[in-house]
């Protein structure tokens, strides 16, 4: 029998019209019951019955309108939420309010009509009770019958402020979640021991784990505001060591209609726990630069380029031109733009930035005013093995796009660089440093001409979380497969920033730049990769994942620098953006050396090409790489050139 009821409740949904009719019948039933209680069968004279019928007709007519306005019948009864009950209350209050006004007018023209206020208010409260109670009863019966085989998950909520309370209300008022809140955790001593929503608040101390164990709680939901507390303390390690899993939600202002959905409740990721302060940007300044402009993004299908596209799309550009040579991810971006920004003029172009004639045609037709140049090969070991491709795509591609920006009078050219360009130890980092040198020298050359033309801005930052091929997705996949997790060196450290944060700073730096600056970003504290791996393993709940050290890869440093030792920084109005005070180069010399380098790259002689790169960037010293031989060769040449023989005394 229970199975039959279970199947019926699970598969049958009352139509909206049926629910509407039931609600109307409740209005009529409420009138009938209250009139019987007020007058009894004896007191229901024909006049009283006529007045009662009139009241019922008015209530049905007016409330039918308010029910339609508030869509009180649109939900599924067994999944009624707190918001559904509030809609019913608002609809009835409005409906009965208008009915009361109608009765006052009716009494003025028909003095014989009698209805006392107590009876009217009683009808309202009984009607409200019946409609709300019917939803709650249906919900409880459904959950009782269908939920006996599904044991709810006991949880505590970390946080007793607005966000924590909102999470608790969402879990209690929505059967979409199978969680039972048994307690709150608070860092505020004045809150400990009190009750919130009938649930006890516990202190965040060593006793909390005994409490969690006694209540069979294996999950803690961390309110968004408390994530900073978790991030900057040992709480994560303590929770994970006690086999407690952590969940969190998106910020309160991102809840749909202030109601939390299941998709907004997520596992705490390692990205949420890295020590980073929130980024704030000047939205008005960025909007004034981009709104109504023709914007080009190269490398638009990559991790950084695609996020720049998303953020630019929100600033109402006249059009946006996406350029990348990766067909499939570029197609994915096309679909995303059509889905989220249907009104945006977007041109999707498959092209290689190192193809001069192709880029010339694109510029002559699209005439971009604002260019974000993110196209580049970025993987250090790959570029150590493919030197010529690094030169042709990173350096030649940048040179072509920058020169075309000047030729077609673009307003701004913003180049995305990397911390690996500082004292480069690998081909990829050196290629980006050469790009920086070319762009800055070109900006200086243009400034000397006195013409108002393209402003060149360079942005330099470290690793971004979750980018294609980065360490966190790799570790996550290795943990998923049971390990081992591979770390190159126990002492290696890196700076990290989220992709949206990095792109926001790129946009702000582009807005503030006047031309020729190299902006560096405050990346926060560096993170030890070994500690990152350990945290990810603990966060996954796994216990037997091993960590293996594989040794530094070709060209890889133990740590990255955001500034050359000889460089200094100047502040800007944004606390996280500084201007690097770097050595400047003359355009003619730089252009000559870069042209020679590009020409050498087409011979595919890696040693000769790297030698040319080191001539442009003397501080480029290869580490853990076959190109260390080039450094030794250059040192010998330098020693010979510096040696001046002393003439012998003929006497």
C-alpha positions as CSV (number, residue, x, y, z in Angstrom):
1,X,0.0,0.0,0.0
2,X,2.8,2.4,0.9
3,X,4.5,1.7,-2.4
4,X,1.3,2.5,-4.2
5,X,1.0,5.9,-2.3
6,X,4.8,6.5,-2.9
7,X,4.4,6.0,-6.7
8,X,1.3,8.1,-6.8
9,X,2.8,11.0,-5.0
10,X,6.0,10.8,-6.9
11,X,4.5,10.7,-10.4
12,X,1.2,12.7,-10.1
13,X,1.1,16.5,-10.2
14,X,-2.1,18.4,-9.7
15,X,-2.8,20.8,-12.6
16,X,-2.7,24.5,-11.9
17,X,-6.4,24.8,-12.6
18,X,-7.2,22.0,-10.0
19,X,-5.1,23.8,-7.4
20,X,-6.8,27.1,-8.3
21,X,-10.3,25.5,-7.9
22,X,-9.3,23.9,-4.5
23,X,-8.2,27.3,-3.2
24,X,-11.5,28.9,-4.3
25,X,-13.4,26.1,-2.6
26,X,-11.4,26.9,0.6
27,X,-12.6,30.5,0.5
28,X,-16.2,29.3,0.2
29,X,-15.7,26.7,3.0
30,X,-14.2,29.4,5.3
31,X,-17.2,31.6,4.8
32,X,-19.6,28.8,5.5
33,X,-17.9,27.6,8.6
34,X,-17.5,31.1,10.1
35,X,-21.1,32.0,9.4
36,X,-22.3,28.7,11.0
37,X,-20.1,29.4,14.1
38,X,-21.3,33.0,14.3
39,X,-25.1,32.5,13.7
40,X,-25.7,28.8,14.0
41,X,-28.3,27.0,12.0
42,X,-31.1,28.8,13.7
43,X,-29.6,32.3,13.1
44,X,-29.0,31.7,9.4
45,X,-32.1,33.6,8.3
46,X,-32.7,34.2,4.5
47,X,-31.3,37.7,4.9
48,X,-28.1,36.5,6.7
49,X,-27.7,33.7,4.1
50,X,-28.0,36.3,1.3
51,X,-25.4,38.5,2.9
52,X,-23.1,35.5,3.4
53,X,-23.5,34.5,-0.3
54,X,-22.7,38.1,-1.4
55,X,-19.6,38.1,0.8
56,X,-18.5,34.8,-0.7
57,X,-19.0,35.9,-4.3
58,X,-17.0,39.1,-3.7
59,X,-14.2,37.2,-2.0
60,X,-14.1,34.6,-4.8
61,X,-14.0,37.3,-7.5
62,X,-11.4,39.5,-5.9
63,X,-9.1,36.7,-4.6
64,X,-9.3,35.0,-8.0
65,X,-7.6,38.1,-9.4
66,X,-4.9,38.2,-6.6
67,X,-4.3,34.5,-6.9
68,X,-3.6,35.0,-10.6
69,X,-1.4,38.0,-9.9
70,X,0.7,36.2,-7.3
71,X,0.5,32.8,-9.1
72,X,-0.3,31.0,-5.9
73,X,-1.3,27.9,-7.9
74,X,1.9,27.6,-10.0
75,X,3.9,25.4,-7.7
76,X,3.9,21.7,-7.0
77,X,2.2,21.2,-3.6
78,X,4.6,18.6,-2.3
79,X,7.6,20.9,-3.0
80,X,6.1,24.0,-1.5
81,X,8.7,26.4,-0.1
82,X,8.6,29.3,2.3
83,X,8.4,31.7,-0.6
84,X,5.3,29.8,-1.9
85,X,3.6,30.3,1.5
86,X,4.5,34.0,1.6
87,X,2.9,34.5,-1.9
88,X,-0.3,32.9,-0.6
89,X,-0.3,35.3,2.4
90,X,0.3,38.4,0.3
91,X,-2.4,37.3,-2.2
92,X,-5.0,36.8,0.6
93,X,-4.1,40.0,2.4
94,X,-4.5,42.0,-0.8
95,X,-7.7,40.2,-1.8
96,X,-9.4,40.5,1.6
97,X,-8.3,44.2,1.8
98,X,-10.0,45.0,-1.5
99,X,-13.1,43.0,-0.4
100,X,-13.3,45.0,2.9
101,X,-13.3,48.2,0.8
102,X,-16.0,46.7,-1.4
103,X,-18.2,45.8,1.7
104,X,-17.8,49.4,3.0
105,X,-19.1,50.8,-0.3
106,X,-21.9,48.2,-0.4
107,X,-23.1,49.1,3.1
108,X,-23.3,52.8,2.0
109,X,-25.8,51.9,-0.8
110,X,-27.5,49.0,1.0
111,X,-27.7,49.9,4.7
112,X,-29.5,46.6,5.4
113,X,-26.3,44.6,4.5
114,X,-24.8,43.4,7.7
115,X,-21.3,41.9,8.3
116,X,-19.4,42.4,11.5
117,X,-15.6,42.8,11.5
118,X,-15.0,39.8,13.8
119,X,-16.7,37.5,11.3
120,X,-14.8,39.0,8.4
121,X,-11.4,38.7,10.2
122,X,-12.3,35.1,11.2
123,X,-13.0,34.2,7.6
124,X,-9.6,35.6,6.6
125,X,-7.6,33.8,9.2
126,X,-9.4,30.5,8.6
127,X,-8.9,30.8,4.9
128,X,-5.2,31.6,5.3
129,X,-4.7,28.7,7.7
130,X,-6.4,26.2,5.4
131,X,-4.4,27.2,2.3
132,X,-1.0,27.2,4.1
133,X,-1.8,24.1,6.2
134,X,-2.9,22.2,3.1
135,X,0.5,22.9,1.5
136,X,2.5,22.0,4.6
137,X,0.4,18.8,5.2
138,X,0.9,17.7,1.6
139,X,4.6,18.3,1.9
140,X,5.0,16.6,5.2
141,X,3.0,13.5,4.1
142,X,5.0,13.3,0.9
143,X,8.3,13.5,2.8
144,X,7.2,11.0,5.4
145,X,6.1,8.4,2.9
146,X,8.9,9.0,0.3
147,X,11.7,9.9,2.6
148,X,11.7,6.8,4.9
149,X,14.3,5.1,2.7
150,X,16.4,8.3,2.3
151,X,18.1,9.2,5.5
152,X,18.7,13.0,5.7
153,X,22.3,14.2,6.1
154,X,23.0,15.8,9.5
155,X,24.8,19.1,9.1
156,X,26.1,22.0,11.2
157,X,26.3,25.5,9.8
158,X,29.4,27.6,10.3
159,X,28.2,31.2,10.7
160,X,25.4,32.9,12.6
161,X,25.1,36.1,10.7
162,X,22.7,36.9,7.8
163,X,24.3,34.4,5.4
164,X,24.3,31.5,7.8
165,X,20.7,32.2,8.8
166,X,19.7,32.4,5.2
167,X,21.4,29.0,4.5
168,X,19.6,27.4,7.4
169,X,16.2,28.8,6.2
170,X,16.9,27.5,2.7
171,X,17.7,24.0,3.9
172,X,14.6,23.8,6.2
173,X,12.2,25.3,3.7
174,X,13.1,23.4,0.6
175,X,12.7,19.6,0.1
176,X,15.2,19.9,-2.7
177,X,17.9,19.5,0.0
178,X,18.2,16.4,2.0
179,X,19.9,18.1,5.0
180,X,18.9,18.3,8.6
181,X,20.5,21.3,10.5
182,X,21.4,20.2,14.0
183,X,23.5,23.1,15.1
184,X,25.3,26.4,14.4
185,X,29.0,27.0,15.0
186,X,30.0,30.6,16.0
187,X,33.3,32.4,16.8
188,X,31.3,35.0,18.9
189,X,31.3,34.1,22.6
190,X,28.1,36.0,23.2
191,X,26.3,33.8,20.8
192,X,27.4,30.4,22.2
193,X,24.8,28.5,24.1
194,X,21.9,30.5,22.6
195,X,19.3,29.2,20.1
196,X,18.7,30.4,16.6
197,X,15.6,29.1,14.7
198,X,15.3,26.6,17.6
199,X,18.8,25.3,17.0
200,X,21.6,25.4,19.5
201,X,24.8,27.5,18.7
202,X,28.1,25.9,19.6
203,X,31.5,27.4,20.2
204,X,34.3,26.8,17.7
205,X,36.8,25.1,20.1
206,X,38.3,21.7,20.7
207,X,35.0,20.4,22.1
208,X,33.2,20.9,18.8
209,X,34.5,17.6,17.3
210,X,33.0,15.6,20.2
211,X,29.7,17.4,19.7
212,X,29.8,16.6,15.9
213,X,30.6,13.0,16.6
214,X,27.8,12.6,19.2
215,X,25.3,14.0,16.7
216,X,26.6,12.0,13.8
217,X,27.5,15.1,11.8
218,X,30.0,14.6,9.0
219,X,29.3,17.7,7.0
220,X,29.6,21.4,7.8
221,X,28.2,24.1,5.5
222,X,30.3,27.2,5.7
223,X,28.5,30.5,5.0
224,X,30.2,32.7,2.3
225,X,31.3,35.3,4.9
226,X,33.1,32.7,7.0
227,X,35.2,31.5,4.1
228,X,37.8,34.1,5.0
229,X,38.0,32.8,8.5
230,X,38.5,29.2,7.2
231,X,41.1,30.4,4.7
232,X,43.3,32.2,7.2
233,X,43.3,29.6,10.0
234,X,44.0,26.0,10.8
235,X,40.3,25.2,10.8
236,X,40.5,23.4,7.4
237,X,43.1,21.0,8.6
238,X,41.2,20.3,11.8
239,X,38.0,19.6,10.0
240,X,39.5,17.4,7.4
241,X,41.6,15.5,9.9
242,X,38.4,14.6,11.7
243,X,36.9,13.4,8.4
244,X,34.5,16.4,8.2
245,X,33.5,17.5,4.7
246,X,32.9,21.1,3.9
247,X,30.3,22.7,1.7
248,X,29.7,26.4,0.9
249,X,27.4,28.5,-1.2
250,X,27.8,31.3,-3.7
251,X,27.5,34.9,-2.1
252,X,24.1,35.9,-0.9
253,X,23.6,38.5,-3.7
254,X,24.0,35.8,-6.3
255,X,21.1,33.7,-5.0
256,X,18.2,33.6,-7.5
257,X,15.5,35.7,-6.0
258,X,17.1,35.3,-2.6
259,X,16.2,31.5,-2.7
260,X,19.1,29.1,-2.7
261,X,19.1,26.4,-5.3
262,X,20.8,23.1,-5.2
263,X,23.3,24.2,-7.8
264,X,24.5,27.0,-5.5
265,X,25.5,24.7,-2.8
266,X,29.0,23.3,-3.6
267,X,32.0,21.5,-2.2
268,X,34.6,23.8,-0.9
269,X,37.4,23.9,-3.5
270,X,41.1,24.6,-2.9
271,X,40.6,27.8,-4.9
272,X,38.3,29.0,-2.1
273,X,41.0,28.4,0.5
274,X,44.1,30.1,-0.9
275,X,45.1,33.2,1.0
276,X,43.9,36.0,-1.3
277,X,42.2,39.3,-0.5
278,X,39.2,40.2,-2.6
279,X,39.8,42.3,-5.7
280,X,37.8,45.6,-6.2
281,X,37.9,47.4,-9.6
282,X,36.7,50.7,-10.9
283,X,33.7,49.6,-13.0
284,X,32.9,53.1,-14.2
285,X,36.4,53.8,-15.5
286,X,36.5,50.5,-17.3
287,X,33.1,51.0,-18.8
288,X,34.0,54.4,-20.1
289,X,36.9,52.9,-22.0
290,X,35.1,50.0,-23.5
291,X,31.5,51.0,-23.9
292,X,30.6,51.5,-27.6
293,X,34.1,50.5,-28.8
294,X,35.2,47.8,-31.2
295,X,37.2,45.4,-29.0
296,X,39.6,42.7,-30.3
297,X,40.8,39.8,-28.1
298,X,43.6,37.6,-29.4
299,X,43.9,34.2,-27.8
300,X,40.2,34.5,-27.1
301,X,39.7,30.8,-26.6
302,X,42.3,30.5,-23.9
303,X,41.9,30.6,-20.2
304,X,42.7,34.3,-19.9
305,X,41.4,35.4,-23.3
306,X,38.0,33.8,-22.8
307,X,37.5,35.4,-19.4
308,X,38.5,38.8,-20.9
309,X,35.8,38.3,-23.5
310,X,33.2,37.5,-20.8
311,X,34.0,40.6,-18.8
312,X,34.3,42.9,-21.8
313,X,30.8,41.6,-23.0
314,X,29.3,43.1,-19.8
315,X,30.6,46.6,-20.6
316,X,28.4,47.0,-23.7
317,X,31.1,47.2,-26.5
318,X,30.0,48.1,-30.0
319,X,31.4,44.8,-31.2
320,X,33.9,42.2,-30.1
321,X,36.3,40.4,-32.4
322,X,37.6,37.0,-31.1
323,X,40.8,35.6,-32.6
324,X,42.3,32.2,-31.9
325,X,43.8,29.4,-33.9
326,X,42.2,26.7,-31.6
327,X,39.0,25.8,-33.5
328,X,37.1,23.7,-30.9
329,X,37.4,26.0,-27.9
330,X,36.7,29.0,-30.1
331,X,33.5,27.3,-31.2
332,X,32.6,26.8,-27.6
333,X,33.0,30.5,-27.0
334,X,30.7,31.2,-30.0
335,X,28.0,29.1,-28.4
336,X,28.5,30.7,-25.0
337,X,28.2,34.2,-26.4
338,X,25.0,33.3,-28.3
339,X,23.6,31.9,-25.1
340,X,24.5,34.7,-22.7
341,X,25.0,37.8,-24.8
342,X,22.6,37.4,-27.8
343,X,22.5,41.1,-28.6
344,X,26.3,41.4,-28.7
345,X,27.9,41.9,-32.1
346,X,30.6,39.2,-32.1
347,X,32.9,38.1,-34.9
348,X,34.6,34.8,-34.3
349,X,37.8,34.4,-36.4
350,X,40.1,31.4,-36.7
351,X,43.5,32.9,-37.3
352,X,47.1,32.7,-36.3
353,X,48.5,36.0,-35.0
354,X,51.9,35.2,-36.6
355,X,50.3,35.2,-40.1
356,X,50.9,38.8,-41.2
357,X,48.8,38.9,-44.3
358,X,45.8,37.3,-42.5
359,X,46.0,39.7,-39.6
360,X,46.4,42.7,-42.0
361,X,43.1,41.7,-43.7
362,X,41.4,41.3,-40.3
363,X,42.6,44.7,-39.0
364,X,41.7,46.5,-42.3
365,X,38.1,45.2,-42.1
366,X,37.3,45.3,-38.4
367,X,39.3,48.5,-37.4
368,X,39.6,47.5,-33.6
369,X,39.8,50.4,-31.2
370,X,40.8,48.4,-28.1
371,X,43.0,45.3,-28.3
372,X,43.7,42.7,-25.6
373,X,46.6,40.6,-26.7
374,X,46.5,37.3,-24.9
375,X,47.6,35.0,-27.7
376,X,50.7,33.1,-26.7
377,X,52.2,29.7,-26.0
378,X,52.6,29.4,-22.2
379,X,53.7,26.0,-21.1
380,X,57.4,26.1,-20.1
381,X,58.5,22.5,-20.9
382,X,56.7,22.6,-24.3
383,X,58.4,25.8,-25.3
384,X,61.8,24.5,-24.2
385,X,61.3,21.7,-26.8
386,X,59.8,24.0,-29.5
387,X,61.9,27.1,-29.4
388,X,61.1,28.4,-32.9
389,X,57.3,28.1,-32.4
390,X,57.7,30.1,-29.2
391,X,59.5,32.9,-31.1
392,X,57.1,32.9,-34.1
393,X,53.9,32.8,-32.1
394,X,54.8,34.8,-29.0
395,X,57.3,37.4,-30.4
396,X,56.4,37.6,-34.1
397,X,52.7,37.4,-33.3
398,X,53.0,40.3,-30.8
399,X,55.0,42.4,-33.2
400,X,52.5,41.9,-36.0
401,X,49.5,42.8,-33.8
402,X,51.3,45.8,-32.2
403,X,52.4,47.2,-35.5
404,X,48.9,46.8,-37.0
405,X,47.4,48.5,-33.9
406,X,49.6,51.6,-34.8
407,X,48.8,51.4,-38.5
408,X,45.1,51.3,-38.0
409,X,45.0,53.8,-35.1
410,X,43.8,51.6,-32.3
411,X,43.2,53.5,-29.1
412,X,44.8,51.0,-26.7
413,X,46.8,47.8,-26.9
414,X,46.9,45.8,-23.7
415,X,49.4,42.9,-23.6
416,X,49.1,40.0,-21.2
417,X,52.6,39.0,-19.9
418,X,53.8,36.8,-17.1
419,X,56.0,36.8,-14.0
420,X,58.2,34.3,-15.9
421,X,59.5,37.2,-17.9
422,X,61.4,38.5,-14.9
423,X,65.0,37.2,-14.9
424,X,63.8,34.5,-17.4
425,X,65.2,31.0,-16.9
426,X,63.3,29.4,-19.9
427,X,62.4,30.1,-23.5
428,X,58.8,30.9,-22.8
429,X,59.6,33.5,-20.1
430,X,62.3,35.1,-22.3
431,X,59.9,35.2,-25.3
432,X,57.4,37.2,-23.2
433,X,60.1,39.5,-21.9
434,X,61.1,40.2,-25.5
435,X,57.4,41.0,-26.2
436,X,57.4,43.4,-23.3
437,X,60.6,45.1,-24.6
438,X,59.2,45.5,-28.1
439,X,55.9,46.9,-26.9
440,X,57.5,49.4,-24.5
441,X,60.1,50.5,-27.0
442,X,57.4,51.0,-29.7
443,X,55.4,53.1,-27.2
444,X,58.4,55.2,-26.5
445,X,59.2,55.6,-30.2
446,X,55.6,56.7,-30.9
447,X,55.7,59.2,-28.0
448,X,58.8,60.8,-29.5
449,X,57.0,61.4,-32.8
450,X,54.5,63.6,-31.0
451,X,51.5,62.0,-32.7
452,X,48.5,61.0,-30.7
453,X,48.2,57.3,-31.4
454,X,48.0,53.9,-29.8
455,X,48.7,53.6,-26.1
456,X,50.6,50.4,-25.3
457,X,50.1,48.8,-21.8
458,X,51.7,45.6,-20.5
459,X,50.3,43.6,-17.6
460,X,52.4,41.1,-15.7
461,X,51.1,38.5,-13.2
462,X,51.7,35.0,-12.0
463,X,49.8,31.7,-12.2
464,X,46.0,31.7,-12.5
465,X,43.9,29.1,-10.8
466,X,42.2,26.6,-13.0
467,X,43.7,27.7,-16.2
468,X,44.3,25.0,-18.9
469,X,47.2,22.8,-17.9
470,X,47.7,24.4,-14.5
471,X,48.7,22.5,-11.4
472,X,45.3,22.4,-9.6
473,X,43.3,20.6,-12.4
474,X,46.3,18.2,-12.7
475,X,46.3,17.4,-8.9
476,X,42.5,17.1,-8.9
477,X,42.7,14.5,-11.7
478,X,45.5,12.6,-10.1
479,X,43.6,12.5,-6.7
480,X,40.5,11.3,-8.5
481,X,42.5,8.5,-10.1
482,X,44.0,7.4,-6.7
483,X,47.3,9.1,-7.1
484,X,50.2,9.6,-6.9
485,X,50.2,13.4,-6.9
486,X,53.3,14.6,-8.6
487,X,55.2,17.6,-7.3
488,X,58.4,18.7,-9.1
489,X,60.3,19.8,-5.9
490,X,59.4,20.0,-2.2
491,X,60.4,23.7,-2.0
492,X,58.8,25.0,-5.1
493,X,56.5,28.0,-4.6
494,X,54.2,30.0,-6.9
495,X,51.9,33.0,-6.8
496,X,48.2,32.4,-7.6
497,X,45.2,34.4,-8.6
498,X,41.8,33.4,-9.9
499,X,41.2,33.9,-13.6
500,X,38.4,36.5,-13.1
501,X,40.5,38.4,-10.6
502,X,43.5,38.5,-13.0
503,X,41.2,39.6,-15.9
504,X,39.6,42.3,-13.8
505,X,43.0,43.8,-13.1
506,X,44.0,43.5,-16.7
507,X,40.9,45.6,-17.6
508,X,41.6,48.1,-14.9
509,X,45.3,48.5,-15.8
510,X,44.2,49.0,-19.4
511,X,41.8,51.7,-18.3
512,X,44.4,53.6,-16.2
513,X,47.4,53.2,-18.6
514,X,48.6,56.2,-20.6
515,X,51.2,54.3,-22.7
516,X,54.5,52.5,-22.2
517,X,53.8,51.2,-18.6
518,X,54.4,47.6,-17.4
519,X,51.8,47.0,-14.7
520,X,52.4,44.3,-12.1
521,X,49.7,42.9,-9.8
522,X,49.9,42.2,-6.1
523,X,49.5,38.4,-6.1
524,X,49.3,38.1,-2.4
525,X,51.4,35.5,-0.5
526,X,53.2,32.8,-2.5
527,X,51.9,29.2,-2.0
528,X,54.1,26.2,-1.5
529,X,53.0,23.7,-4.1
530,X,53.7,20.8,-1.7
531,X,51.3,22.4,0.9
532,X,48.8,22.9,-1.9
533,X,48.9,19.2,-2.9
534,X,48.5,18.1,0.8
535,X,45.5,20.4,1.3
536,X,43.9,19.1,-1.9
537,X,44.4,15.5,-0.8
538,X,42.9,16.2,2.7
539,X,40.0,18.2,1.2
540,X,39.1,15.3,-1.1
541,X,38.7,13.0,1.9
542,X,41.3,10.5,0.6
543,X,43.7,9.0,3.0
544,X,46.1,6.9,1.0
545,X,47.2,9.3,-1.8
546,X,51.0,9.4,-2.1
547,X,53.0,12.4,-3.2
548,X,55.9,11.8,-5.6
549,X,58.7,14.3,-6.4
550,X,59.6,14.2,-10.1
551,X,62.4,16.9,-10.2
552,X,62.4,20.3,-11.7
553,X,61.4,20.4,-15.4
554,X,63.5,22.1,-18.0
555,X,63.7,25.9,-17.4
556,X,61.6,25.7,-14.2
557,X,62.5,27.9,-11.2
558,X,61.9,27.1,-7.5
559,X,60.1,30.5,-7.3
560,X,58.9,33.2,-9.7
561,X,59.6,36.9,-9.4
562,X,57.2,39.7,-10.3
563,X,60.1,42.2,-10.6
564,X,63.7,42.2,-11.7
565,X,66.1,42.9,-8.8
566,X,67.1,46.1,-10.6
567,X,63.6,47.2,-11.0
568,X,61.5,49.3,-8.7
569,X,57.8,49.9,-8.6
570,X,55.6,53.0,-8.5
571,X,52.1,52.9,-6.9
572,X,48.8,53.6,-8.7
573,X,45.4,54.5,-7.3
574,X,44.7,50.8,-7.1
575,X,46.3,49.1,-4.2
576,X,46.9,45.9,-6.1
577,X,48.3,47.4,-9.3
578,X,51.9,48.9,-9.4
579,X,54.0,50.2,-12.3
580,X,57.3,48.6,-12.9
581,X,60.2,51.0,-13.3
582,X,62.1,49.0,-15.8
583,X,65.1,49.6,-18.2
584,X,63.9,51.2,-21.4
585,X,65.2,50.3,-24.9
586,X,65.5,52.2,-28.1
587,X,63.1,51.0,-30.8
588,X,65.5,50.9,-33.7
589,X,68.0,48.6,-31.9
590,X,65.2,46.4,-30.5
591,X,63.5,46.1,-33.9
592,X,66.7,45.1,-35.6
593,X,67.6,42.4,-33.0
594,X,64.1,41.0,-33.0
595,X,63.9,40.8,-36.8
596,X,67.2,38.9,-36.7
597,X,65.8,36.6,-34.0
598,X,62.7,35.9,-36.0
599,X,64.7,35.2,-39.1
600,X,66.9,32.8,-37.2
601,X,63.9,30.9,-35.9
602,X,62.9,29.9,-39.4
603,X,66.2,27.9,-39.6
604,X,64.9,25.7,-36.6
605,X,68.4,25.7,-35.0
606,X,67.4,25.8,-31.4
607,X,70.9,26.6,-30.0
608,X,71.4,29.5,-32.5
609,X,67.9,30.8,-31.8
610,X,68.3,30.7,-28.0
611,X,71.6,32.5,-28.4
612,X,69.8,35.3,-30.3
613,X,67.2,35.5,-27.5
614,X,70.0,35.9,-24.9
615,X,71.5,38.7,-26.9
616,X,68.2,40.6,-26.7
617,X,67.7,39.7,-23.0
618,X,71.2,39.3,-21.3
619,X,69.6,38.4,-18.0
620,X,68.1,35.2,-19.6
621,X,70.0,32.4,-17.8
622,X,68.8,28.9,-18.6
623,X,68.1,26.6,-15.6
624,X,68.0,22.8,-15.8
625,X,68.1,23.0,-19.6
626,X,70.3,22.0,-22.5
627,X,70.6,25.7,-23.3
628,X,72.9,26.2,-20.3
629,X,75.6,25.3,-22.9
630,X,74.7,28.6,-24.7
631,X,75.3,30.5,-21.4
632,X,78.7,28.9,-21.0
633,X,79.6,29.7,-24.6
634,X,78.5,33.4,-24.2
635,X,80.6,33.6,-21.0
636,X,83.7,32.4,-22.8
637,X,83.1,34.9,-25.6
638,X,82.6,37.6,-23.0
639,X,85.9,36.7,-21.2
640,X,87.8,36.8,-24.5
641,X,86.4,40.2,-25.4
642,X,87.2,41.6,-22.0
643,X,90.8,40.3,-22.0
644,X,93.3,42.9,-23.3
645,X,97.0,41.6,-23.5
646,X,99.7,43.8,-22.0
647,X,102.5,44.8,-24.5
648,X,105.9,43.3,-23.8
649,X,108.7,45.6,-22.9
650,X,111.1,45.5,-25.9
651,X,114.0,46.8,-23.8
